[in-house]
Amino acid sequence: MSPRRIPTVKCSIEHVVRTGRNIVGGEIRRLRYQNGLSQPAFAAKCQRMGWDITRDTIAKIEAGKRWVGDFELIHLARSLGAPLDALFPASVRKTLRRSTSPS
C-alpha cells in the first residue's frame, strides 16, 4: 500500500506579509493528519484544552485564509503535542535558527 499524500498549501513568506494571512496552516494540517485527527476531532481536542474554536476556523487556518495569533499558536502546538517551532514551514525554521545562533 502506498503512503497517503498529505495536501499542502504553498505560499511564500512575502505573500503572507502582504496579505496578513498565516504561514502555519500547511504544517498544522500535516501534523493533524499525522495525529490521525479529523478537523472536527481536532477542534474538539482544542476545546477540551480550553480554546473555543470550530471546525470551520480550523479549515480557514489550514488553508492560510485566517490570521493566527500568538496565543492561538500555543494552543495549536499543545493540542497537536508538538513543539511551537514545528508549526512553521522548514524554510522559516531554518531562518529562525540562523537568526538566533550565536555569531
JOUR-V833937 format. One record per helix or strand of 3 or more residues. SS is the DSSP state (helix for helix, strand for strand). FROM is the first residue (numbers start at 1). TO is the last residue. If there is no record, write none. Layout:
ss->SS from->FROM to->TO
ss->SS from->FROM to->TO
//
This chain:
ss->helix from->13 to->19
ss->helix from->25 to->34
ss->helix from->39 to->48
ss->helix from->55 to->62
ss->helix from->70 to->80
ss->helix from->84 to->87
ss->helix from->90 to->100
//
